[in-house]
């Protein structure tokens, strides 16, 4: 499986560390990553992959809840 994860929200400490840690916790590999800050807003795109055939709906639930804890919106 391959997917693109996007992260958008007000810039704050620990977003990259938190999101990359969550990606690792879920057994996904980061194949490529890009991030920038635009006028105090953080944006990140990550290309991730896994050998798993896991359903995207479960990953979406995980990232939705985690994004709320970081005060960002995470889409997969």
N, CA, C and O of each residue as an XYZ file, in Angstrom:
304
protein
N       0.833     -1.168      0.000
C       0.000      0.000      0.000
C       0.881      1.235      0.000
O       1.907      1.277      0.678
N       0.481      2.226     -0.753
C       1.121      3.548     -0.742
C       0.034      4.579     -0.501
O      -1.108      4.412     -0.930
N       0.409      5.654      0.196
C      -0.558      6.713      0.479
C       0.182      8.025      0.678
O       1.381      8.044      0.958
N      -0.551      9.117      0.528
C      -0.012     10.443      0.824
C      -0.743     10.969      2.047
O      -1.973     10.972      2.102
N       0.026     11.409      3.018
C      -0.515     12.007      4.235
C      -0.242     13.497      4.176
O       0.889     13.912      3.923
N      -1.272     14.308      4.408
C      -1.092     15.756      4.476
C      -1.423     16.221      5.888
O      -2.314     15.689      6.550
N      -0.678     17.230      6.326
C      -0.871     17.800      7.657
C      -0.918     19.314      7.500
O      -0.007     19.906      6.922
N      -1.971     19.943      8.008
C      -2.117     21.394      7.899
C      -2.642     21.925      9.226
O      -3.560     21.359      9.818
N      -2.045     23.021      9.681
C      -2.534     23.651     10.904
C      -1.631     24.778     11.344
O      -0.599     25.041     10.726
N      -2.021     25.441     12.410
C      -1.214     26.511     12.980
C       0.121     25.919     13.409
O       0.166     24.859     14.033
N       1.213     26.611     13.071
C       2.548     26.116     13.395
C       2.715     25.996     14.906
O       2.301     26.873     15.664
N       3.320     24.908     15.320
C       3.548     24.647     16.732
C       4.699     23.661     16.869
O       5.019     22.938     15.925
N       5.312     23.632     18.024
C       6.404     22.684     18.271
C       5.905     21.249     18.263
O       4.804     20.952     18.727
N       6.742     20.361     17.725
C       6.494     18.934     17.842
C       5.604     18.303     16.799
O       5.303     17.113     16.897
N       5.172     19.049     15.807
C       4.268     18.462     14.809
C       4.978     17.376     14.004
O       4.458     16.268     13.871
N       6.153     17.680     13.467
C       6.880     16.690     12.654
C       7.217     15.464     13.497
O       7.033     14.331     13.053
N       7.708     15.688     14.705
C       8.055     14.569     15.590
C       6.822     13.726     15.907
O       6.877     12.497     15.874
N       5.722     14.388     16.212
C       4.504     13.662     16.553
C       3.953     12.854     15.401
O       3.622     11.679     15.560
N       3.854     13.480     14.238
C       3.280     12.796     13.078
C       4.197     11.669     12.607
O       3.720     10.577     12.296
N       5.497     11.916     12.549
C       6.404     10.851     12.102
C       6.421      9.699     13.110
O       6.549      8.539     12.718
N       6.294     10.004     14.389
C       6.196      8.946     15.397
C       4.935      8.120     15.230
O       4.971      6.896     15.353
N       3.820      8.780     14.951
C       2.551      8.075     14.733
C       2.629      7.201     13.484
O       2.131      6.075     13.474
N       3.254      7.722     12.439
C       3.444      6.940     11.214
C       4.222      5.662     11.528
O       3.848      4.578     11.079
N       5.293      5.789     12.293
C       6.098      4.623     12.674
C       5.293      3.668     13.555
O       5.348      2.453     13.363
N       4.547      4.211     14.519
C       3.733      3.376     15.410
C       2.722      2.534     14.638
O       2.389      1.422     15.045
N       2.243      3.070     13.528
C       1.255      2.355     12.714
C       1.904      1.404     11.702
O       1.210      0.783     10.897
N       3.232      1.293     11.747
C       3.936      0.359     10.874
C       4.114      0.830      9.450
O       4.325      0.023      8.545
N       4.028      2.146      9.243
C       4.209      2.705      7.906
C       5.633      3.216      7.742
O       6.269      3.622      8.715
N       6.132      3.196      6.515
C       7.448      3.752      6.183
C       7.269      5.105      5.517
O       6.363      5.282      4.702
N       8.128      6.063      5.857
C       8.123      7.358      5.176
C       9.075      7.248      3.994
O      10.284      7.109      4.180
N       8.533      7.308      2.773
C       9.349      7.218      1.563
C       9.853      8.584      1.118
O      10.946      8.695      0.562
N       9.061      9.621      1.361
C       9.448     10.990      1.005
C       8.640     11.929      1.884
O       7.515     11.617      2.274
N       9.223     13.085      2.192
C       8.531     14.028      3.069
C       8.935     15.449      2.707
O      10.082     15.712      2.343
N       7.973     16.360      2.812
C       8.223     17.772      2.560
C       7.386     18.565      3.546
O       6.229     18.227      3.795
N       7.963     19.615      4.107
C       7.203     20.460      5.017
C       7.658     21.898      4.883
O       8.803     22.171      4.522
N       6.749     22.814      5.179
C       7.070     24.237      5.144
C       6.117     24.969      6.075
O       5.083     24.438      6.481
N       6.485     26.192      6.400
C       5.622     27.062      7.190
C       5.289     28.276      6.331
O       6.184     28.961      5.835
N       3.987     28.538      6.158
C       3.514     29.666      5.362
C       2.680     30.572      6.261
O       1.593     30.190      6.693
N       3.184     31.768      6.543
C       2.442     32.728      7.378
C       1.888     32.093      8.651
O       0.692     32.184      8.925
N       2.749     31.457      9.418
C       2.394     30.810     10.693
C       1.546     29.553     10.545
O       1.043     29.036     11.543
N       1.376     29.051      9.326
C       0.664     27.794      9.133
C       1.627     26.721      8.655
O       2.376     26.909      7.696
N       1.588     25.603      9.342
C       2.444     24.467      9.039
C       1.770     23.607      7.973
O       0.572     23.336      8.055
N       2.539     23.180      6.978
C       2.041     22.249      5.969
C       3.070     21.143      5.764
O       4.273     21.402      5.721
N       2.594     19.924      5.638
C       3.491     18.789      5.433
C       2.803     17.783      4.521
O       1.595     17.561      4.608
N       3.598     17.184      3.649
C       3.136     16.062      2.826
C       4.139     14.934      2.996
O       5.350     15.152      2.938
N       3.631     13.738      3.207
C       4.503     12.576      3.345
C       3.967     11.445      2.476
O       2.782     11.113      2.524
N       4.850     10.864      1.688
C       4.520      9.662      0.933
C       4.901      8.485      1.821
O       6.063      8.338      2.200
N       3.930      7.653      2.150
C       4.183      6.521      3.036
C       3.849      5.218      2.321
O       3.081      5.196      1.359
N       4.443      4.133      2.812
C       4.163      2.823      2.232
C       4.174      1.767      3.330
O       4.698      1.974      4.425
N       3.580      0.637      2.997
C       3.530     -0.490      3.919
C       3.254     -1.753      3.121
O       2.634     -1.707      2.058
N       3.716     -2.867      3.637
C       3.400     -4.157      3.023
C       2.000     -4.622      3.420
O       1.456     -5.554      2.828
N       1.428     -3.974      4.415
C       0.111     -4.329      4.934
C      -0.982     -4.010      3.920
O      -0.830     -3.123      3.080
N      -2.055     -4.728      4.013
C      -3.236     -4.470      3.181
C      -4.330     -3.798      4.016
O      -5.514     -3.892      3.693
N      -3.919     -3.120      5.095
C      -4.867     -2.505      6.025
C      -5.800     -1.522      5.319
O      -5.403     -0.813      4.394
N      -7.019     -1.502      5.772
C      -8.045     -0.617      5.228
C      -7.737      0.831      5.605
O      -7.388      1.120      6.750
N      -7.867      1.731      4.643
C      -7.599      3.150      4.884
C      -8.534      3.744      5.932
O      -8.159      4.697      6.614
N      -9.735      3.206      6.074
C     -10.689      3.790      7.021
C     -10.157      3.725      8.449
O     -10.367      4.659      9.223
N      -9.482      2.656      8.809
C      -8.906      2.558     10.155
C      -7.763      3.559     10.323
O      -7.644      4.192     11.372
N      -6.923      3.705      9.297
C      -5.836      4.690      9.371
C      -6.397      6.105      9.487
O      -5.860      6.926     10.231
N      -7.465      6.391      8.764
C      -8.094      7.720      8.846
C      -8.564      8.011     10.267
O      -8.362      9.114     10.775
N      -9.185      7.037     10.905
C      -9.647      7.215     12.284
C      -8.472      7.503     13.211
O      -8.545      8.393     14.059
N      -7.403      6.756     13.049
C      -6.208      6.954     13.881
C      -5.653      8.362     13.698
O      -5.349      9.046     14.676
N      -5.520      8.796     12.441
C      -4.938     10.111     12.173
C      -5.892     11.252     12.530
O      -5.435     12.320     12.938
N      -7.191     11.054     12.389
C      -8.153     12.084     12.800
C      -8.009     12.378     14.287
O      -7.895     13.535     14.694
N      -8.014     11.336     15.083
C      -7.901     11.510     16.535
C      -6.550     12.101     16.912
O      -6.470     12.981     17.769
N      -5.502     11.624     16.279
C      -4.166     12.122     16.601
C      -4.007     13.575     16.179
O      -3.388     14.362     16.895
N      -4.556     13.940     15.027
C      -4.487     15.321     14.558
C      -5.138     16.285     15.535
O      -4.637     17.388     15.754
N      -6.256     15.869     16.124
C      -6.917     16.715     17.121
C      -6.003     16.985     18.305
O      -5.983     18.095     18.837
N      -5.246     15.977     18.719
C      -4.349     16.162     19.868
C      -3.225     17.146     19.552
O      -2.706     17.804     20.453
N      -2.845     17.251     18.271
C      -1.801     18.199     17.857
C      -2.388     19.520     17.353
O      -1.644     20.445     17.026
N      -3.701     19.607     17.291
C      -4.412     20.781     16.775
C      -4.073     21.050     15.304
O      -3.880     22.194     14.891
N      -4.008     19.959     14.525
C      -3.797     20.040     13.081
C      -4.804     19.112     12.402
O      -5.414     18.261     13.049
N      -4.969     19.287     11.100
C      -5.822     18.406     10.302
C      -4.921     17.465      9.517
O      -4.061     17.905      8.755
N      -5.124     16.164      9.710
C      -4.330     15.154      9.012
C      -5.257     14.387      8.077
O      -6.288     13.864      8.501
N      -4.883     14.325      6.808
C      -5.645     13.570      5.806
C      -4.764     12.481      5.221
O      -3.552     12.653      5.086
N      -5.375     11.370      4.878
C      -4.644     10.288      4.215
C      -5.463      9.818      3.026
O      -5.046      8.908      2.310
